[in-house]
């Protein structure tokens, strides 16, 4: 693995300073991508699912959207309360 020196970091800063304004956003996105953990990087580069939905899946989605249109959703706190819990009682991830 190459040794990272202060000169390397300074050179990177100098290169960023030389970018045109239109290139900055691309450079920032690339740097953010580089520091992702391996799982997040895999998810970010995974191909989009191109599989078509079946008729049953389309109907289930339509039914769910209609239910949410007609009904109030359930909050996280309400779900926890069903089990006698509160948000502050949750274990940290």
MOHUNOR-V259668 format. One record per pair of residues at least 4 apart in sequence whose ideal C-beta (glycine too) atoms are under 7 Angstrom apart, sorted by the first residue. I is the first residue (numbers start at 0). J is the second residue. D is the distance in whole Angstrom. If there is no record, write none. Layout:
I;J;D / I;J;D
This chain:
3;7;5 / 3;8;7 / 5;9;6 / 6;10;6 / 7;11;7 / 8;12;7 / 9;13;6 / 10;14;6 / 11;15;7 / 12;16;6 / 13;17;7 / 15;26;6 / 18;22;4 / 18;23;6 / 18;26;6 / 22;26;6 / 23;27;6 / 24;28;6 / 25;29;6 / 26;30;6 / 27;31;6 / 28;32;6 / 29;33;6 / 30;34;7 / 32;40;7 / 32;43;7 / 35;39;4 / 35;40;4 / 35;43;6 / 36;40;7 / 37;41;6 / 38;42;6 / 39;43;6 / 40;44;6 / 41;45;6 / 52;56;4 / 52;57;5 / 54;58;6 / 55;59;6 / 56;60;6 / 57;61;6 / 58;62;6 / 59;63;6 / 60;64;6 / 61;65;6 / 62;66;6 / 63;67;7 / 64;68;6 / 65;69;6 / 66;70;6 / 67;72;7 / 73;77;5 / 73;78;6 / 75;79;6 / 76;80;6 / 76;86;6 / 77;81;7 / 79;84;4 / 79;85;6 / 79;86;6 / 84;88;5
